C-alpha cells in the first residue's frame, strides 16, 4: 500500500493487519459465493479510514485437506462454499506474519448455526487451521473462542452485510478463517505466554500496521494486565524488563511469577492498571530507566529522548554539587558511572533522595487519589548499595509478593 509514516528519520511504508486480510478474504469469498463469479480484487475500508485494494489469491470451493488446509478446485457457479486468501503485507514493520496468506471460507448457514452468531447478526465467525484458541480469561475473546479479536470480527460482519445487501441475500453466512502458517509461527509470538494455543491471533484495531509501531507491545502488556484483573487481583507488580524481574527475585526475595514486564511503556502500563481496576501498584526498576521519571518521562526508550544525565545534574545541583562535579556527571555514559562521580563527592545519597521525590511525584500524577503507587529504584552494582531509593510505602506493599 502507498500509505507511509516518517519514523526515525526515514519514510517507511505502512501495511495492513491480519484482521484486514481476514475481512478482505471474507468479503471476496462472499461475493463469489453469492455472485457465482471469480473476484480478483476487493476494496476494504479500514477502521482507520484508509481504503485498501486487496489482491485475492487461491480461489476454491471451500474443500479442505486432511490437515485442515484449504484445497483449491476450480470455482463453479452455485458452490455451497467458497474459499480464498489475502496475503499479509506488514509494510516496513518487522512482523513475523509478513507474507503469510490469510484464508476465509464462506458458506450459507441455516437457523441452527445462526444461533451461534451474536444477537442481531446473521454472520457466524470461527477459526480453522492455524488460528489459536483462547484458554485463559481476560483476553479479547472468551475462553474457548477462536482468537479472532473484536475489531476483525466487526470488520468481517460489516463487509459481509455489505455483500448481502449488494446481492439481495437475507440468509445467514458462516465464515471460517484459516492461517496455514499459524501453528508454525505461534512460538514466535506472545500467544503461548498469554494462553492462546494452537496458532496465532487475528488482530488489529485500526486495520493498518504502522511501521516500527510500539502499539503491539502496549496492547500485549494490556492483555497481560487484563488477565491478572480477570483473576480478581487488585495489586499489580510492574517491572520494565529482565533487570527488574531478576533484582526483585534475587535481591528482594519477591515472587515474580505474576509480575508484568512493561518494557519502556511505564506510563501506558500504569494507565491500563488503573483502568482495569487495580488499587495498589508496585514498580521495581533499574535507575537507568526510572531516572527518566525524574523529568516526567514515562516512555523510557531513547527514541523518546534521553535526559538521564540532565536529570541527575539537576538533582545533584539541588544537592549542592559544584560546577566541576556537574560537568563530570554530564559527561558520563551511564547512570552507574554518574553515581561513581557523586559517591566520593559525598553527594550520592542526597542526589538520590531528590531524584526519588521527583520519581514519586511523576508516578502520583499518573494515578487517582484512591490508587496507591509505590516504586523501588535499584542498581545491580552491590558496591553502590543495590536499592538506591524507594517510596515510603514500597517495602510494605512489596510484602504482598514475598516468597
C-alpha positions as CSV (number, residue, x, y, z in Angstrom):
1,X,0.0,0.0,0.0
2,X,1.1,3.6,-0.5
3,X,0.5,4.9,3.0
4,X,3.7,6.0,4.7
5,X,4.9,7.3,8.0
6,X,8.1,9.3,8.9
7,X,9.8,7.2,11.6
8,X,13.3,7.8,13.0
9,X,14.4,9.9,10.1
10,X,13.1,7.6,7.4
11,X,9.9,7.4,5.2
12,X,8.5,4.0,5.9
13,X,5.6,2.1,4.3
14,X,2.6,1.1,6.3
15,X,1.0,-2.3,5.9
16,X,-2.3,-3.9,6.8
17,X,-3.3,-6.3,9.7
18,X,-4.3,-9.9,9.7
19,X,-7.7,-8.6,10.6
20,X,-7.9,-6.6,7.4
21,X,-6.7,-9.7,5.4
22,X,-9.4,-11.8,7.0
23,X,-12.1,-9.3,6.3
24,X,-11.0,-8.8,2.7
25,X,-10.8,-12.5,2.0
26,X,-14.2,-13.0,3.7
27,X,-15.7,-10.2,1.6
28,X,-14.3,-11.6,-1.7
29,X,-15.4,-15.2,-0.8
30,X,-19.0,-14.0,0.0
31,X,-19.1,-12.1,-3.3
32,X,-18.1,-15.2,-5.2
33,X,-20.5,-17.4,-3.2
34,X,-23.5,-15.1,-3.9
35,X,-22.5,-13.8,-7.3
36,X,-21.0,-17.0,-8.8
37,X,-18.1,-15.3,-10.5
38,X,-14.4,-15.1,-9.6
39,X,-13.2,-11.9,-7.8
40,X,-9.6,-11.0,-8.3
41,X,-9.5,-7.7,-6.2
42,X,-11.6,-6.3,-3.4
43,X,-11.8,-2.9,-1.8
44,X,-11.9,-2.7,2.0
45,X,-12.4,0.3,4.2
46,X,-10.4,0.0,7.4
47,X,-11.4,1.5,10.8
48,X,-8.5,4.0,10.3
49,X,-10.4,5.4,7.3
50,X,-7.8,4.0,4.8
51,X,-9.2,2.2,1.7
52,X,-7.3,-0.9,0.9
53,X,-7.2,-2.6,-2.6
54,X,-6.5,-6.2,-1.9
55,X,-5.5,-8.9,-4.3
56,X,-7.4,-12.2,-4.0
57,X,-5.5,-15.5,-4.1
58,X,-6.2,-19.2,-4.2
59,X,-9.9,-19.2,-5.1
60,X,-11.5,-22.5,-4.4
61,X,-14.7,-24.3,-3.4
62,X,-14.0,-24.5,0.3
63,X,-12.7,-28.1,0.2
64,X,-10.2,-28.9,2.9
65,X,-7.2,-31.2,3.0
66,X,-6.9,-33.8,5.8
67,X,-4.8,-31.4,7.9
68,X,-7.4,-28.6,7.6
69,X,-5.6,-26.6,4.9
70,X,-7.8,-25.4,2.1
71,X,-7.8,-27.1,-1.3
72,X,-8.3,-25.1,-4.5
73,X,-10.5,-26.9,-7.0
74,X,-11.9,-24.6,-9.7
75,X,-14.7,-22.4,-8.6
76,X,-18.1,-23.2,-10.1
77,X,-21.4,-21.2,-10.0
78,X,-23.7,-22.4,-7.3
79,X,-21.0,-23.7,-4.9
80,X,-22.0,-24.3,-1.3
81,X,-18.8,-22.7,-0.1
82,X,-16.0,-20.5,-1.5
83,X,-12.6,-20.0,-0.1
84,X,-9.9,-17.5,-1.0
85,X,-6.9,-15.7,0.6
86,X,-5.3,-12.3,1.0
87,X,-1.6,-12.2,1.6
88,X,-0.5,-10.2,4.7
89,X,1.6,-7.1,4.0
90,X,3.2,-5.6,7.0
91,X,4.9,-2.8,5.1
92,X,8.2,-1.9,6.6
93,X,7.3,-3.2,10.1
94,X,9.3,-6.3,11.1
95,X,6.2,-8.6,11.6
96,X,6.6,-12.4,11.7
97,X,3.4,-12.7,9.8
98,X,4.5,-10.7,6.8
99,X,3.8,-12.5,3.6
100,X,1.5,-15.1,5.3
101,X,-1.7,-15.9,3.4
102,X,-4.9,-15.4,5.4
103,X,-7.8,-17.6,4.2
104,X,-11.5,-17.3,4.5
105,X,-14.1,-19.9,3.7
106,X,-17.7,-18.6,3.4
107,X,-20.8,-20.7,3.2
108,X,-24.5,-20.3,3.6
109,X,-25.9,-21.4,7.0
110,X,-29.3,-22.2,8.4
111,X,-31.1,-21.2,11.6
112,X,-29.4,-23.8,13.7
113,X,-26.0,-22.4,13.0
114,X,-27.1,-18.8,13.3
115,X,-27.8,-19.5,17.0
116,X,-24.0,-19.2,17.4
117,X,-24.0,-15.7,15.9
118,X,-24.0,-12.6,18.1
119,X,-27.5,-11.2,18.7
120,X,-28.8,-9.3,15.7
121,X,-26.1,-10.7,13.4
122,X,-26.5,-13.2,10.6
123,X,-22.8,-13.9,10.4
124,X,-21.1,-16.8,12.3
125,X,-17.4,-16.5,12.6
126,X,-14.9,-19.2,13.7
127,X,-11.3,-20.1,13.4
128,X,-9.9,-23.0,11.5
129,X,-6.4,-24.4,11.0
130,X,-3.7,-22.2,12.4
131,X,-6.0,-19.8,14.3
132,X,-5.3,-20.0,18.1
133,X,-7.9,-20.8,20.7
134,X,-8.3,-18.8,23.9
135,X,-7.6,-20.9,27.1
136,X,-7.3,-18.2,29.8
137,X,-9.8,-15.5,30.9
138,X,-9.1,-11.8,30.4
139,X,-8.4,-11.8,26.7
140,X,-10.3,-10.0,24.0
141,X,-12.4,-13.2,23.4
142,X,-13.9,-15.6,26.0
143,X,-12.3,-18.9,26.8
144,X,-12.9,-21.4,24.1
145,X,-13.4,-18.9,21.3
146,X,-11.1,-18.6,18.3
147,X,-8.5,-15.9,18.8
148,X,-10.1,-13.5,16.3
149,X,-10.3,-10.2,18.0
150,X,-13.3,-7.9,18.2
151,X,-12.3,-5.4,15.5
152,X,-11.6,-8.0,12.9
153,X,-14.9,-9.7,13.8
154,X,-16.7,-6.4,13.3
155,X,-14.9,-5.8,10.0
156,X,-15.9,-9.2,8.7
157,X,-19.5,-8.8,9.7
158,X,-19.7,-5.3,8.2
159,X,-18.1,-6.5,5.0
160,X,-20.4,-9.5,4.7
161,X,-23.5,-7.4,5.5
162,X,-22.5,-5.1,2.6
163,X,-22.2,-8.0,0.2
164,X,-25.5,-9.5,1.3
165,X,-27.2,-6.1,0.6
166,X,-25.5,-6.0,-2.8
167,X,-26.8,-9.4,-3.8
168,X,-30.2,-9.2,-2.1
169,X,-29.4,-12.2,0.2
170,X,-31.2,-12.3,3.5
171,X,-29.9,-15.5,4.9
172,X,-27.0,-16.4,7.2
173,X,-23.4,-16.8,6.4
174,X,-20.7,-18.8,8.1
175,X,-17.0,-17.7,7.9
176,X,-14.0,-19.9,8.8
177,X,-10.7,-18.1,9.0
178,X,-7.6,-20.3,8.5
179,X,-3.9,-19.5,8.7
180,X,-1.8,-22.3,7.2
181,X,1.4,-20.8,8.7
182,X,-0.2,-20.0,12.1
183,X,0.8,-23.0,14.1
184,X,4.4,-22.8,13.0
185,X,4.6,-19.0,13.7
186,X,2.8,-19.2,17.1
187,X,6.0,-19.8,19.1
188,X,7.5,-16.6,17.7
189,X,4.6,-14.6,19.2
190,X,3.4,-13.8,22.8
191,X,0.5,-16.2,22.3
192,X,1.7,-19.2,24.3
193,X,2.6,-16.9,27.2
194,X,-0.9,-15.4,27.4
195,X,-2.9,-18.5,26.9
196,X,-3.7,-18.7,23.2
197,X,-2.9,-22.2,21.9
198,X,-2.8,-24.0,18.5
199,X,-2.0,-21.0,16.4
200,X,-1.8,-17.2,16.2
201,X,-4.4,-14.4,16.6
202,X,-6.3,-12.5,14.0
203,X,-5.8,-8.9,15.3
204,X,-5.7,-5.2,14.6
205,X,-7.6,-2.3,15.9
206,X,-7.2,0.1,13.0
207,X,-6.7,-2.3,10.1
208,X,-3.3,-0.7,9.4
209,X,0.2,-1.8,10.5
210,X,2.2,1.3,11.5
211,X,5.9,0.8,10.6
212,X,8.1,0.0,13.7
213,X,5.0,0.5,15.8
214,X,5.1,0.2,19.6
215,X,1.4,-0.4,19.7
216,X,1.7,-4.2,19.6
217,X,3.8,-4.2,22.7
218,X,1.5,-1.8,24.5
219,X,-1.5,-4.0,23.5
220,X,0.2,-7.2,24.7
221,X,1.1,-5.6,28.1
222,X,-2.6,-4.6,28.4
223,X,-3.7,-8.1,27.7
224,X,-1.5,-9.5,30.4
225,X,-2.8,-6.8,32.9
226,X,-6.4,-7.7,31.9
227,X,-5.7,-11.4,32.5
228,X,-4.5,-10.6,36.0
229,X,-7.6,-8.5,36.6
230,X,-9.7,-11.4,35.5
231,X,-8.3,-13.4,38.4
232,X,-9.7,-10.8,40.8
233,X,-6.4,-9.3,41.7
234,X,-6.3,-5.7,43.0
235,X,-2.5,-5.4,43.5
236,X,-0.1,-5.4,40.5
237,X,3.7,-5.6,40.3
238,X,5.4,-4.0,37.3
239,X,9.0,-4.2,36.0
240,X,10.5,-2.6,32.9
241,X,12.2,-5.9,32.0
242,X,14.6,-8.7,33.0
243,X,16.8,-6.5,35.2
244,X,13.8,-5.6,37.3
245,X,12.4,-9.1,37.4
246,X,15.8,-10.6,38.4
247,X,16.5,-8.0,41.1
248,X,13.1,-8.4,42.6
249,X,13.5,-12.2,42.7
250,X,17.2,-12.5,43.7
251,X,17.8,-9.4,45.8
252,X,14.3,-8.5,47.2
253,X,13.1,-12.1,47.6
254,X,9.8,-11.4,45.7
255,X,7.6,-13.8,43.8
256,X,7.9,-12.7,40.1
257,X,5.6,-15.3,38.6
258,X,2.8,-12.8,38.0
259,X,4.8,-9.6,37.6
260,X,4.2,-7.7,34.4
261,X,7.1,-6.7,32.1
262,X,6.2,-3.3,30.6
263,X,9.4,-2.6,28.6
264,X,9.6,1.2,28.0
265,X,5.9,1.8,28.4
266,X,5.7,2.5,32.1
267,X,3.0,5.2,31.7
268,X,0.8,3.1,29.4
269,X,1.1,0.2,31.9
270,X,0.1,2.4,34.8
271,X,-2.8,3.7,32.8
272,X,-4.0,0.2,31.9
273,X,-3.7,-0.9,35.5
274,X,-5.8,1.9,36.8
275,X,-8.4,1.5,34.0
276,X,-8.7,-2.3,34.8
277,X,-9.3,-1.7,38.5
278,X,-6.0,-2.2,40.3
279,X,-5.8,-0.3,43.5
280,X,-2.1,-0.9,44.5
281,X,0.7,-0.7,42.0
282,X,4.4,-1.5,42.7
283,X,7.1,-0.6,40.2
284,X,10.6,-2.1,40.5
285,X,13.1,-0.7,38.0
286,X,16.8,0.0,37.3
287,X,17.9,3.6,37.7
288,X,18.8,3.6,34.0
289,X,15.0,3.5,33.3
290,X,13.5,5.1,36.4
291,X,15.8,8.2,36.3
292,X,13.7,9.4,33.3
293,X,10.7,9.6,35.5
294,X,12.6,12.3,37.3
295,X,11.7,14.7,34.5
296,X,8.2,13.3,34.0
297,X,9.1,11.0,31.1
298,X,7.2,7.7,31.4
299,X,8.0,6.4,27.9
300,X,11.6,5.5,28.6
301,X,13.0,4.5,25.2
302,X,15.9,6.6,23.9
303,X,13.8,7.4,20.8
304,X,11.5,9.5,23.1
305,X,14.5,11.4,24.4
306,X,17.3,10.6,26.9
307,X,17.7,13.2,29.7
308,X,19.3,10.7,32.2
309,X,22.4,12.8,32.9
310,X,20.5,16.1,32.7
311,X,18.1,14.7,35.4
312,X,21.0,13.6,37.6
313,X,22.7,17.0,37.1
314,X,19.5,18.8,38.2
315,X,19.2,16.7,41.3
316,X,22.9,17.0,42.1
317,X,22.8,20.7,41.7
318,X,19.9,20.9,44.2
319,X,22.0,18.6,46.5
320,X,24.8,21.2,46.4
321,X,27.2,19.9,43.7
322,X,29.8,22.3,42.3
323,X,30.3,23.1,38.7
324,X,33.1,20.6,38.2
325,X,31.2,17.7,39.6
326,X,28.1,18.6,37.5
327,X,30.3,18.6,34.4
328,X,31.7,15.2,35.2
329,X,28.2,13.8,35.7
330,X,27.0,15.3,32.5
331,X,29.9,13.6,30.6
332,X,29.0,10.1,31.9
333,X,27.6,7.5,29.6
334,X,25.6,5.5,32.3
335,X,23.8,6.2,35.5
336,X,26.1,3.9,37.4
337,X,29.1,5.9,36.1
338,X,27.4,9.1,37.3
339,X,26.9,7.6,40.8
340,X,30.6,6.8,40.8
341,X,31.2,10.5,40.5
342,X,28.7,11.5,43.1
343,X,29.6,9.0,45.8
344,X,33.2,10.1,46.5
345,X,32.0,13.7,46.5
346,X,29.6,12.8,49.3
347,X,26.6,13.8,47.2
348,X,25.1,10.4,46.1
349,X,22.6,9.9,48.9
350,X,21.1,13.4,48.8
351,X,21.0,13.4,45.0
352,X,19.1,10.1,45.1
353,X,16.8,11.4,47.7
354,X,15.9,14.3,45.5
355,X,15.6,12.0,42.5
356,X,13.3,9.7,44.5
357,X,11.0,12.7,45.3
358,X,10.8,13.5,41.6
359,X,10.1,9.9,40.6
360,X,7.3,9.7,43.2
361,X,5.8,12.9,42.0
362,X,5.6,11.7,38.4
363,X,4.0,8.4,39.5
364,X,1.5,10.1,41.7
365,X,0.4,12.3,38.8
366,X,-0.4,9.1,36.8
367,X,-3.0,7.7,39.3
368,X,-6.2,8.9,41.0
369,X,-6.2,9.6,44.8
370,X,-7.7,6.2,45.6
371,X,-4.9,4.2,43.9
372,X,-1.6,3.6,45.8
373,X,1.5,3.6,43.7
374,X,5.0,2.8,45.1
375,X,8.4,2.3,43.5
376,X,11.8,0.7,44.2
377,X,14.8,2.1,42.2
378,X,17.9,0.0,42.2
379,X,21.3,-0.7,40.6
380,X,23.0,-4.0,40.0
381,X,26.2,-2.6,41.5
382,X,26.3,-4.0,45.0
383,X,29.1,-1.5,45.9
384,X,26.6,1.3,45.2
385,X,24.0,-0.1,47.5
386,X,21.5,-2.2,45.5
387,X,18.3,-0.3,46.3
388,X,19.1,3.4,45.7
389,X,15.8,5.0,46.6
390,X,12.2,3.9,47.2
391,X,8.9,5.4,48.2
392,X,7.7,5.3,51.8
393,X,5.2,2.5,51.2
394,X,7.2,0.4,48.9
395,X,8.5,-2.1,51.5
396,X,5.1,-2.6,52.9
397,X,3.4,-3.2,49.5
398,X,6.2,-5.5,48.3
399,X,5.3,-7.9,51.2
400,X,2.3,-8.9,49.0
401,X,4.8,-10.8,46.8
402,X,7.2,-12.0,49.4
403,X,8.4,-15.6,48.8
